[in-house]
Amino acid sequence: MGAFLLANSYVGKRIEIPDFRLVPSDAVILNQKQADDLHSVPDELEKLRKEIVLHNMRHCQQYLSKRYWY
């Protein structure tokens, strides 16, 4: 389902962040062990993520419904 990358965080090439992990602000993740050791996303951020995704889906549907296709 993805991970949270906060402001100014950096994840090196070929590093995979596990699902539901939080990369804190200003973090530099340069190896897979660092990525695997990240904390889980707090419940309040997971709730926010779901709200944002829902909002974006509604916004997209509204945009597409007003668009004229030829």
Contact map, one row per residue, 1 for C-alpha under 8 A:
1110000000000000001100000000000000000000000000000000000000000000000000
1111000000000000011110000000000000000000000000000000000000000000000000
1111100000000000111111100000000000000000100000000000000000000000000000
0111110000000000000111100000000000000000100000000000000000000000000000
0011111010000000000001111000000000000000000000000000000000000000000000
0001111110000000000001111100000000000000000000000000000000000000000000
0000111110000000000000011100000000000000000000000000000000000000000000
0000011111000000000000001110000000000000000000000000000000000000000000
0000111111100000000000111111000000000000000000000000000000000000000000
0000000111110000000000000111100000000000000000000000000000000000000000
0000000011111010000000000001110000000000000000000000000000000000000000
0000000001111110000000000001111000000000000000000000000000000000000000
0000000000111110000000000000010000000000000000000000000000000000000000
0000000000011111000000000000000000000000000000000000000000000000000000
0000000000111111100000000000111100100000000000000000000000000000000000
0000000000000111110000000000000100100000000000000000000000000000000000
0010000000000011111010000000000100110000000000000000000000000000000000
0110000000000001111110000000000000110000000000000000000000000000000000
1110000000000000111110000000000000000000000000000000000000000000000000
1111000000000000011111000000000000000001100000000000000000000000000000
0111000000000000111111100000000000000111100000000000000000000000000000
0011110000000000000111110000000000000111100000000000000000000000000000
0011110010000000000011111010000000000110000000000000000000000000000000
0000111010000000000001111110000000000000000000000000000000000000000000
0000111110000000000000111110000000000000000000000000000000000000000000
0000011111000000000000011111000000000000000000000000000000000000000000
0000000111000000000000111111100000000000000000000000000000000000000000
0000000011110000000000000111110000000000000000000000000000000000000000
0000000001110010000000000011111101100000000000000000000000000000000000
0000000000111010000000000001111101000000000000000000000000000000000000
0000000000010010000000000000111111100000000000000000000000000000000000
0000000000000011100000000000111111110000000000000000000000000000000000
0000000000000000000000000000001111111000000000000000000000000000000000
0000000000000000000000000000111111111100000000000000000000000000000000
0000000000000011110000000000101111111100000000000000000000000000000000
0000000000000000110000000000000111111100000000000000000000000000000000
0000000000000000000000000000000011111110000000000000000000000000000000
0000000000000000000011100000000001111111000000000000000000000000000000
0000000000000000000011100000000000001111100000000000000000000000000000
0000000000000000000111000000000000000111110000000000000000000000000000
0011000000000000000111000000000000000011111011000000000000000000000000
0000000000000000000000000000000000000001111111000000000000000000000000
0000000000000000000000000000000000000000111111100000000000000000000000
0000000000000000000000000000000000000000011111110000000000000000000000
0000000000000000000000000000000000000000111111111000000000000000000000
0000000000000000000000000000000000000000111111111100000000000000000000
0000000000000000000000000000000000000000001111111110000000000000000000
0000000000000000000000000000000000000000000111111111000000000000000000
0000000000000000000000000000000000000000000011111111100000000000000000
0000000000000000000000000000000000000000000001111111110000000000000000
0000000000000000000000000000000000000000000000111111111000000000000000
0000000000000000000000000000000000000000000000011111111100000000000000
0000000000000000000000000000000000000000000000001111111110000000000000
0000000000000000000000000000000000000000000000000111111111000000000000
0000000000000000000000000000000000000000000000000011111111100000000000
0000000000000000000000000000000000000000000000000001111111110000000000
0000000000000000000000000000000000000000000000000000111111111000000000
0000000000000000000000000000000000000000000000000000011111111100000000
0000000000000000000000000000000000000000000000000000001111111110000000
0000000000000000000000000000000000000000000000000000000111111111000000
0000000000000000000000000000000000000000000000000000000011111111100000
0000000000000000000000000000000000000000000000000000000001111111110000
0000000000000000000000000000000000000000000000000000000000111111111000
0000000000000000000000000000000000000000000000000000000000011111111000
0000000000000000000000000000000000000000000000000000000000001111111000
0000000000000000000000000000000000000000000000000000000000000111111100
0000000000000000000000000000000000000000000000000000000000000011111110
0000000000000000000000000000000000000000000000000000000000000000011111
0000000000000000000000000000000000000000000000000000000000000000001111
0000000000000000000000000000000000000000000000000000000000000000000111
